[in-house]
Amino acid sequence: MADESIDGPIVAALRADGHPVYYIAESSSGIADPVVLAKSLARRTVLVTADKDFGKLVFSHGLQQCGVLLVRLAGATRSEKVDCVLNAFRLCGESLIGEFAVLNKRAIRIRGQSSIQWIQRQ
């Protein structure tokens, strides 16, 4: 699932790569973040977002999630953003399920229950 904070070209690239992406901007634009998180949980999908508020919802408010990939790529070109997100799914795919991960230009940080793991993107 892609939050409306994610650029359309990223969604298109994920779909072209075989991921069935439900895009909030196409169907439910403007819904509140807790509702987005609940939709992701109900669909049992990882939520891809650029909105830091989801970290607050998960960690401070304790809302359940099926996995969140927080995309932090300010200053990256559209092409770099697409490549980084595709690489995140190609490298980590299943590891994102049930976890909160942060993606930047250098790495993916996946935060599990007891550890933090850095995986360099290629």
C-alpha positions in Angstrom: 0.0 0.0 0.0 1.3 3.5 -0.9 0.3 6.5 1.1 -0.5 9.6 -0.8 2.8 11.1 0.2 4.5 8.7 -2.2 5.1 10.0 -5.7 3.1 8.4 -8.5 6.3 7.2 -10.4 7.3 5.1 -7.4 3.9 3.5 -7.4 4.1 2.9 -11.1 7.6 1.3 -10.8 6.5 -1.0 -8.0 3.5 -2.1 -10.0 5.7 -2.7 -13.1 8.0 -4.8 -10.8 5.0 -7.0 -10.0 3.8 -5.5 -6.7 0.0 -5.1 -6.4 0.0 -1.6 -5.0 -3.1 -0.1 -3.5 -2.5 3.7 -3.8 -4.3 5.9 -1.3 -4.1 8.9 -3.7 -6.2 7.0 -6.3 -8.9 5.8 -4.1 -9.1 7.5 -0.7 -7.2 10.8 -0.9 -7.3 12.9 2.2 -8.1 10.2 4.7 -6.6 10.4 8.1 -3.3 8.7 8.8 -4.7 6.3 11.4 -7.3 5.2 8.8 -4.5 4.6 6.3 -2.6 2.5 8.8 -5.8 0.5 9.6 -6.4 -0.1 5.9 -2.8 -1.4 5.5 -3.3 -3.7 8.5 -6.6 -5.0 7.2 -5.1 -5.7 3.8 -2.0 -7.2 5.4 0.3 -5.0 3.4 3.4 -3.0 4.1 2.7 0.7 4.0 5.1 2.8 2.0 5.0 6.5 3.1 7.1 9.6 3.3 5.1 10.9 6.2 7.0 10.8 9.5 3.7 10.9 11.5 3.4 7.1 11.0 6.3 6.6 13.2 4.5 8.5 15.9 1.4 6.5 15.4 3.3 3.2 15.7 5.7 4.0 18.5 4.1 6.7 20.6 0.4 5.7 20.1 1.0 2.0 19.8 -1.1 1.5 16.7 -0.8 -1.9 15.1 0.8 -2.2 11.7 1.7 -4.8 9.1 4.9 -3.1 8.2 5.9 0.5 7.4 8.6 1.7 5.0 9.3 5.3 5.7 10.9 6.9 2.7 13.3 9.7 3.6 14.8 10.8 0.3 14.7 14.6 0.4 16.9 16.0 -2.3 17.0 12.8 -4.4 15.9 13.0 -8.0 12.7 11.2 -9.1 14.8 8.5 -10.7 16.9 8.0 -7.5 13.7 7.7 -5.4 12.3 5.1 -7.7 15.5 3.1 -7.7 15.9 3.3 -3.9 12.3 2.1 -3.2 12.6 -0.7 -5.8 15.9 -1.8 -4.2 14.4 -1.8 -0.8 11.7 -4.2 -1.9 14.1 -6.3 -3.9 16.7 -6.5 -1.1 14.4 -6.7 1.9 10.9 -7.7 0.7 9.7 -10.2 3.2 11.9 -8.6 6.0 9.6 -5.5 5.9 6.5 -7.4 7.0 5.6 -6.5 10.5 8.6 -4.1 10.9 9.1 -0.4 10.8 11.9 0.5 8.3 13.5 3.8 7.3 14.9 4.2 3.8 17.5 6.8 2.9 20.0 7.2 0.1 22.5 5.0 1.9 20.7 2.3 3.6 17.5 0.7 4.9 17.2 0.5 8.7 14.8 -2.2 9.8 13.7 -2.0 13.3 12.7 -5.3 14.8 11.6 -6.0 18.3 15.1 -6.3 19.7 17.6 -5.1 17.1 18.3 -2.6 14.4 19.9 -3.9 11.2 21.5 -1.8 8.4 21.4 -3.2 4.9 23.4 -1.3 2.3 21.5 -0.8 -1.0 23.2 -1.8 -4.1 
